[in-house]
Amino acid sequence: MSVSTLQLAADAYSMGAGRLASALAAVIGLAGAVLGGLAGRGRSWAGRNGSLVALVAGPLAVVVGALVVVTAEGGLGTGNGLGGGVVAMIFGLLSTGLGWRARRVASRAV
């Protein structure tokens, strides 16, 4: 095994800024989507505050995911967080939609 092969293997498992930012944004977007979904069903704490959390977490995940996608050098699978950025944007849009839906359901119930 040469030194360059070992270097490539180490790079595949390292956590760079792009990977970290996209993973964090994806987790935030997923949490917002879960809370938005629970808020739409009227679950205890999530019924009151979950829609607001989803409406804040969703756009945040979309913006951070888009920032990672725009600044990623190379294509998918190069380790710059491009795939995670796309997933974060999808979760963010889902979170925003579920939060908006939960707000509408809550406003009709009052």
C-alpha positions as CSV (number, residue, x, y, z in Angstrom):
1,M,0.0,0.0,0.0
2,S,1.4,3.3,-1.0
3,V,1.1,6.6,1.0
4,S,-1.3,8.1,-1.6
5,T,-3.7,5.1,-1.2
6,L,-3.6,5.6,2.6
7,Q,-4.2,9.3,2.2
8,L,-7.3,8.6,0.0
9,A,-8.7,6.1,2.5
10,A,-8.3,8.7,5.3
11,D,-10.0,11.4,3.2
12,A,-13.0,9.1,2.6
13,Y,-13.8,9.0,6.3
14,S,-12.8,12.5,7.3
15,M,-15.4,15.1,8.2
16,G,-14.8,18.2,6.2
17,A,-16.7,21.5,6.5
18,G,-19.0,20.6,3.6
19,R,-19.9,17.3,5.0
20,L,-20.4,18.6,8.5
21,A,-22.6,21.5,7.4
22,S,-24.8,19.4,5.1
23,A,-25.2,16.7,7.7
24,L,-26.1,19.2,10.4
25,A,-28.6,20.9,8.0
26,A,-30.1,17.6,7.1
27,V,-30.6,16.7,10.8
28,I,-32.2,20.1,11.5
29,G,-34.5,19.7,8.5
30,L,-35.5,16.2,9.5
31,A,-36.2,17.3,13.1
32,G,-38.4,20.1,11.7
33,A,-40.2,17.7,9.4
34,V,-40.9,15.3,12.3
35,L,-42.1,18.1,14.6
36,G,-44.2,19.6,11.8
37,G,-45.8,16.2,11.2
38,L,-46.6,15.8,14.9
39,A,-48.0,19.3,15.1
40,G,-50.3,18.6,12.3
41,R,-51.7,15.6,14.2
42,G,-52.2,17.8,17.4
43,R,-49.7,16.0,19.7
44,S,-49.2,17.8,23.1
45,W,-46.1,20.0,23.0
46,A,-45.6,19.6,19.3
47,G,-49.2,20.7,18.6
48,R,-48.4,24.2,19.9
49,N,-44.8,24.7,19.2
50,G,-43.9,22.1,16.6
51,S,-45.2,24.1,13.7
52,L,-43.2,27.1,14.6
53,V,-40.1,25.0,15.0
54,A,-40.7,23.4,11.6
55,L,-41.2,26.8,10.0
56,V,-37.9,28.0,11.4
57,A,-35.9,24.8,10.8
58,G,-37.2,24.3,7.3
59,P,-35.9,27.4,5.6
60,L,-32.6,27.2,7.7
61,A,-32.0,23.7,6.3
62,V,-32.8,24.8,2.8
63,V,-30.5,27.8,2.9
64,V,-27.5,25.9,4.5
65,G,-28.1,23.0,2.1
66,A,-28.2,25.3,-0.9
67,L,-25.0,27.1,0.3
68,V,-23.2,23.7,0.5
69,V,-24.5,22.7,-2.9
70,V,-23.4,26.0,-4.5
71,T,-19.9,26.0,-3.0
72,A,-19.2,22.2,-3.4
73,E,-16.3,21.6,-5.8
74,G,-16.6,18.4,-7.8
75,G,-19.5,16.1,-8.3
76,L,-21.5,13.8,-6.2
77,G,-19.3,11.4,-4.2
78,T,-16.3,13.7,-4.0
79,G,-16.6,14.2,-0.3
80,N,-17.7,17.9,-0.4
81,G,-21.2,17.3,1.1
82,L,-23.1,17.8,-2.2
83,G,-25.4,14.8,-1.6
84,G,-26.0,15.9,2.0
85,G,-26.8,19.4,0.8
86,V,-29.4,18.1,-1.6
87,V,-30.9,15.9,1.2
88,A,-30.9,18.9,3.6
89,M,-32.8,21.0,1.0
90,I,-35.4,18.2,0.5
91,F,-35.9,17.8,4.3
92,G,-36.1,21.6,4.7
93,L,-38.8,21.9,2.0
94,L,-40.7,19.0,3.7
95,S,-40.3,20.7,7.1
96,T,-41.6,24.0,5.8
97,G,-44.6,22.4,4.1
98,L,-45.6,20.4,7.1
99,G,-45.1,23.4,9.4
100,W,-47.3,25.5,7.2
101,R,-49.9,22.8,7.0
102,A,-49.9,22.5,10.8
103,R,-50.4,26.2,11.2
104,R,-53.4,26.2,8.9
105,V,-55.0,23.3,10.8
106,A,-54.4,25.0,14.1
107,S,-55.9,28.3,12.9
108,R,-59.0,26.6,11.6
109,A,-59.5,24.8,15.0
110,V,-59.6,28.1,16.9
